Amino acid sequence: MFCYQCEQAAQGTGCTKMGVCGKTPEVAALQNLIVWGLMGMSFWAHKAREKGAIDAEIDLHLIEALFTTVTNVDFDPESCAAVAEKTVEMRDRAWTLFEKANGGPYTGDVPDAAAAWACPDSRDEMVKLGREKDVRRFNSDADINSVQNILLYGCKGMAAYADHAHILGKDDREIYAFMHKALAAIAESKLGLMDFVNLCMECGQTNIKTMGLLNQAHIENYQKPQPTPVSIGAKAGKAILVSGHDLKMLEELLKQTESKGINVYTHVEMLPAHGYPGLKKYSHLVGNFGGAWQSQYEEFQKFPGAIIFNTNCLQRPADTYKDRLFTWGRVKWPGVKHIDGWDFSEVIAAAQKAEGFTEKPDKEILTGCGHDAVLGLADKVIAAVKSGAIKRFFVIGGCDGAKPGRNYYTQFAEKLPKDTVILTLACGKYRFNKLDLGDIGGIPRLLDVGQCNDAYSAVQIALALAEAFDCEVNDLPLSIVLSWYEQKAVVVLLALLSLGIKNMKLGPSLPGFVTPNVLNFLVENFNIGPIGSVEDDMKQMLG
């Protein structure tokens, strides 16, 4: 196998025997086959779109299948094989769609991924074929191949956000059109280096639209998030823990557990759910349990209730909680009960059977500081900047992970001067979100903007401040320090780059799929750089 799509890739270059995430060589090969099939499907879907023909089922399969291949999502070979088979069926459907719209067969060159290859009958043969579709073989030019992988991983991350939005009834055909165009371009591999760089910038712009669509879906369904203190203690009673990103799934679970004597806790990226009025109205949504995703193996053994994952960040479960662990949506693990649809009665039954918590009070942490909430304080914030009470803003966020070096982000937050404000998002905040950093004239020094997709909120805050001070974003007293782990972090980075934002720091290590020449391009054009020592980086940013 070979996989280097996440930050914890073995030796920083790629997993070749077993995924550090727990992905087996069999699953890695099947996911390669899914991507290969999607490239072929997208070739025909893109050609059909140029003729005015669109198929909503093809678009939906695109985002669901891509999401399946995101890190820490689907570890089940049976499931991945089924997705690969369906992808080939959808490729043929897209091909037929094109020929019908075209009034006849295509007369140009057809890339290998879009040709009439059949999905093998046996899983062993599917795995054998998938092993041949190594992502390092998209292009013989290493730098072009590198940018093609950045584009692919950007599309994977965007597919996750588009899937969340779709579940809440929001779709944008322009988003799907871009993703088909991007995967078709990788399949054909005819474009030059800068053409693919431009597609990466377009991917970033399209992701801003996608994150905006998801933000709109959240607000329409659950209202604008509000700053909300959240308990990290335990309330006496039966318990269910919800991990992931999908708010609709949480809402349905809250409805079904109402008046059943079961308390619901959030985990990792579900923490921001507490800020939405449409969700925090449920009195049995009582708190947040645990730290970031990589600590789940130890922490879940201490959770005395049922646990359900609705998006990525799943790890190999321990036997001590595997029988009360459930998955939903695209997330799957062999031998773990998967919930199809919206009936959570099995999860509820497992919670009722489990021991439950005894009362254990603890401190509260703040969430719900989205752009609407922060911009509601705009006059106060601007006045604090003009008076010198706030000297600088820092965006410190992104993915957390298990690799050494991530204590950098804790130390950075701890050592920042007291006249600075931190905007944070995604699970990287668990490195410092329990610190008491105080406030500046009533403005909390640590503002939890939300999930990784709420990078949209951080962007809106930055743009609003730039407008208020009549300057460019890069001229603001603002520094961005990012931590990355998987493909959603890749597409968030592309979104920031597409806005022309410069001088960002990225860590804890640089992606294995970025060649030295591509890295030099990013340094020369955006002055992006790796994190160094806390003291040196802070001195540079504070001037």
N, C-alpha and C positions, 0 to 999 in steps of 0.2 A: 504494500500500500504506500501511498504518498499523500500527505495532507499538510498544508502549511497555512491554512486560512485563519487560524487564531493565534493569539499572542503566546500561548503556552506550548507552541510547537516544539518538539524535542530538539534540543541544542540550538533553538532559535532558527532552525532551518527547515524542519519538517518531520512529521511522524512517519516512520517507515515500517514498524513492526506492529504497533498497537497505538491507537490514539491516546494521548495523555488524558483526553476528556473521557475515555472509556469506549470510544468508537472502535469496533472490530475491523479488521481488514475486509471482511465480507461486506459490512455496512458501508465502508469507505468506497469500495468498488461499485456498489449499487447506487450510491449517491453520485458518483462520477457518471454513471449511466443515465441517471435522471437529468443531470445538467446537460449532457450530450444530447439527449432527446429533446430537452427544452430549447436548445440552440436550433435544432432542426425545425421544431414546431414554430419557433419565433420567426425563422426565415420565411416560412409560408404565411404566417399570420401578418407579418410586416408587408409582404407583397400583396396580400389580400386587402389590407388596409389602404394601400396605395390605390387600389381599385374601388375603394368605398365600401368594402365588405368587412363587417365586424361580427364576431361571435363571442357573446358574453361568457359562455362556458369555457372557451379557450383562454380568455383573459383570467378567469377565476382559477383555472388549473395552473396557470403560470405562477401566480403568487403563492398558491398553496404548495405547489411542488418545490418552488425555490425555498420557501420557508422551511420545508422538510429538511433541506440540506444545510441549514444554518447550524452552527456549533451548539451542542447540548440540546438538541431538539428530539430527533427521532433516532433511537438506537436499535430499533427492531428490524431485523433483516426481512421478515415477512411483510411488514408494512412498506419498507423501502422498495421491495420487489414489486409490490402492487402498484406503487406510485410510478415506478419505471414502466411497467406494462401499460398503465393508463396514459403515460406521456407519449408513448409510441402511437397509441390509438388517437390521441389528440393531434399529434403531428399529421397523421393521415387525414384527420378531419380538417385541419387548417389547409392542407394541400388541396383537398377537394373544394374547400371554400374559395381558394384562389382561382382554381381552374374554372369554376362556375362563374366567378366575377370577371375572369379574363376572357371567357368564351373559348377556352382551349388550353392546351398544355403550355407550360413555361418553356421558352426557347433559349434561355441563357444558361450559364454554368450553374450547376447545383452543387453546393458544398456537401462534403461527406456526411455531415450531421443531418442534413435535410434529405438525403437520398433514401431510397426505399429499402433500408435495412430493417430486418425483422427482429423483434424482441425474442431472444431464445426461449424455448419452452421450459427449460429447467433453471433453477436458481443458480446451480453451479456454473452453467454456461453464461448466465447473465453476469455473474461475478467475473468470469474470465474476460468477457467483453468489456466490462467496466474498468478492469485493470489496464486495458489498452488506452483508455480515454483520460490519461494523466493530464492534469491542468498545465503541466510544464510543456505540453506538446501543442498548444494552440498555435504557436508561431515559432519558427526557427530563430528569429531575432529575439535575444533574451530581454531586451528593453521593451520591445513591443509586447512580448508575452507578459512581462511584468505589469504593464499598464492595462492589458486585457484582463488580468486577474484582479486588479484594483477595480475595474469596471464591473466584473462579474460579482465580486464581493459587495460592491456598492448596491447592485441590483438585488442581491440576497437580503441585505439589510432593509432596503426599501420595501421589498415584498412583505416582510414582517409587519411593517407599519401599515401597508396597504391592506393586509389581511385583517388587522384590528379594525381599521376603518370600515371595511366591507361588512364585518360582523355587526357593526352598528348602523348598517344601511347606507354607507357613504362610498361611492365609487366615482372615479374620474377617469374617463377613457383615455385622456392624454397621458396619464401616468402609465397605463398599460401599453399605450402606443410606444412610448419611449423605451420601455423595458424590452419589448419585442425588437425594436430597432437596434438596441444595444447588443442583445444576444445574437441577433442575425449578423451584426457586424463582426462579432467574435467568431461566429461560424464561418463566415466568408474569409476573414483574415486578409482582406485585400488593402485595407487602409494603412496609412503610414503612422508613425509614432505620434505626431502632433494631432492627427485626426482622432486617435484614441484618447489623447489627453483632453481634447475638446469634448469628446463624449463623456469623459469623467466629470468635467465641469458641468455639462448638461445634466448628468446624473445628480450632482449636488443640487442644482437648481430645481430639478424635478422632485428631489427629496424634500426640499423646503415646502413645495406644494403639497407633498404627501403628508408631511408632519402637520401642515396647516389644516389639511382635510381631517386628519385624526383629531386635532385640537378642536375643530368645529364639531365633530361627532361627539366628543366627550362633553363639550359645553351644552350642546342641544339636548343631550340625554340626562346630564347630571348637574348642569349649571356651572358657572365659573368657580374654580377652586378658591377657597378662602384659607388664610393662615389658620392652622389648626394644631393645637398641642395633642400629641398622641402618646398614650402610655406604652412603656416597654416592659411593664410588669404583667402579672397574670391575675385574672379574675376567677374566683371560685366557680367551677362548673365544667360541664362537657365542652369540648373544643374542636374546632376545625381550623386548619392553617391553609391559607391560599397563597401560592407562590406563582409569580409570573408577571404578566403585563395586562391581561385582558379584563377590562372593567365590566363588560357585559356578563361574563361568566360569574364574576363576583356578585353582581346584582341579582342574578337568578338564584344563586346559592343563598343570598341573604333573604330573598323572598320565601324560599322553601324551608328555611330554618327559623323563621319568625315564630315566636311563641312555643318553641320546642325545647327551651332551656339549654340551647347550645350557643356558646360564644364563638364568634368568628374573629380570627387574627390574620393580619397581613404579614407577608414575608418578602423581603428584598424589594423588587420594583413595584409591588402592590402597595407599599407604604403611602404614596401620594393619593391613593383612593380615599383616605380619611379627609382630604381637603374638599371633596366634592359634596355639596349639600344634598344631592340626590342619592348619595351613598351613606354619608354620615348620619342621615336621618334614622337609620336603623340602629337602635340602641344596643343591639347585640354585636355590632362591629366595635369591638372593645379595645383593640390595641395592635401593636406590632411585635412580632416575636423574632428573635435571632438577629444575626448580622448578615453579611453578604452571602451570596450563593455558595461560595467555595467552602463555607463552614457547615453546610447542611448535614454532612455525614455524622458529625459529632452532635450537632444541635438537635437534629430531628429525633435522635434517640432519647432526648429529654422532653420531647413534646408529647403529652399524654392524650393524644386525640388523633383524628383523621387528618391526612395531608393530601392536598391536590395541587398539581402543577397545571397551569393553563398555557404557558409558553416556555421558551427555552430557559436554560440554567439548571436542568436536571443532571444529577450525578448518579453513579452507581449506588443503589440503595443498600443499606445494611439490613440483614435479616430481621433485626429487632423491630423494624417499622415497616418492612416491605408489605406486610399483610394489611396495613392500614394506609397505604400509599396509593394514590390514584393519579391518572393522567387524563388530560382532556385536550381537544383541538389537535394540533399537529404533533404534540409531545407524546412519545411512546418509549417504553422500556420493556424488553422481553420478560414475561412473567409478572408484570405489574398490571393491575386491572385498569382498562381504559374505558372512560365514559364517553359514549357517543350521544350527541344531542344534549338536551337540557334537563334531564331527569337525574337529580343528585341524591336519590333515595338511598343508594348503596353507601355513599359517602356519609350521609346522615346516620345510617344504621351503624357504621363503623365508629363514628364519634360517640354515639350513645352507648356502645359496647365498651369503649375505652374508659380508662380510669378518670380522666379529666383533671383539671387543676385544683389545687387548694389556693386560697388567697395569697398573693405575693406582690404587694405594692412596689413600685419603682418610679423612677423619674419619668418625665415627659420630654419628647423631642418635637420640634416644629416642622410641619410640612404645609403644602398648599400655597406656597409663595410664587404662583405663576405670574405671567406678565401683567395680567389685569390687576392683580393684587399689588404688585410692585409699582406699576404705573399709577395706581391710585394714590401712591405716596410720592408722586413725581415732584411736586412742588417742594416737599420736605427734603427729598433726596437732592434736588438741584441746589436748594439753599445750603444744604450741608456741604456739598462740593464747593460751592462758591465761597463759603466761610472758612474752608479748610478743615472742617470737622471730618470729612471723608476725603482722604488723599487719593485713594485708588480702589478700583473694583478688581476682583479676581474671580474668573470662572474656573473652578477646580472641580472637575467632574469626569464622568465616563464610566467605564466598566471596572469592576474590581476583579481580582483573580488570585490564584494561589502562588504565583511565582514570587520569589524573593525580590525585594526592592520596592514593594508598594507601600512600605512604611514611610517612604519619601513624602507621600501625600498627607499623612498624619502630621509629620514633622513640619511640613510646609504650612499647614493650617494653624498649628500651634504657635509657630514663630512669627507669623505675620503681625505687623504693628497694629495697635488697637485703633488706628484711624483708617483701617481698611475694611471693606465689606466683601464677603465671599458669596457668590452665586454658585450653587451646586446642583447637580442632577445625575440621574442614573445611580447604579449601585456603588459606584466609587465613593459616594458620600458616606458609606458605612465606615470608612477609614477615620472619619472625624465628626460625624453628625451627633455624637453623644457628648462632645466637648461643650463646655459652657464658655462661649466666646463673648457673651455680653451684648451690649447694643451701643449705638451712637445716637443719642438724642431720641431714643424710642425706636430707632430703626435697627432691627436685629442684625448683628454682624454676620450671621450665617442664615442665608435664605435658600431653603430647599425648593427649587423651581419645579421638580417633579421627576418623571421617568426619563429614560434616554431620549424618547421622542419629543420630550418637552425642551430639548435643545431649541425647538421652535420658539419657546417663551424666552429663552436667553437671547436669541437673535432679536426678537421683538424689543426686548428691553434695551439692548445695545443700539438698535436703530433709533429708538425713541430718544435715548440720551444724546446720540449724535445730532439728531434734529434739534433738540433743546439747546445744545451748545453750539449749533451751527458749524459742525465740523464733520470730518469723515470718521468712520468707526475706528480706523487705525490711529486717529489722533486723540481718541478718548483716553482718560486715565484708566485703562482696562488691560489686563493681562489674562491670557488663557493658558491653563495648564491641564492637559488632557491625559487620561489613562485609557488605554484601549485593551480590548480582549477579543471581541468577535466582530461579525460583519456589520452589525448595526452601528458600531463605533466607526467603521470605515466610511459608511455613507454619511454619518453626521460630520466627519472630518471633511468629506467632499463638499458637503453643504457649506461649511464655513469657508473653505477655499474658494468656492464658487462666488462667494460674496467679496472676495478679495482680501479677506482677513489675514494679516501677517503676524509674524513674530510669536507664533504658538510653540509651546513646548509639548512634546509627546513622549509617553513612557508607559511602562517601565523599560521596554525594549522596542526596537524598531521592527516592523513586519518583515518576515523572511521572504515575502514575495516582492519586496521592493529592491531592485537592483541598485548598485552604486550610482549609475548614471541617472536613474529616475530620482533617487534621493538628492543628487546634486541639483537636478531641475527644481525640486521642491525648495531646496535651500536658497537657490539663486532667485527664484521668483516669489517665494513667500516667506523666506527666512525662517522656515520651520526647523526645529532642532530637537535633539533628544534631551531629556532631563539630565541634569548633572548632579552636583551637590546642592542641597537645599540652600546653603549660605550663598554660593556663587550665583545660583539662579535668581534668588530673591534680590540680591544686590543689583544684578543686571536689570531686573524688572522695576525695582523701586528707583533706579537712577542714582 
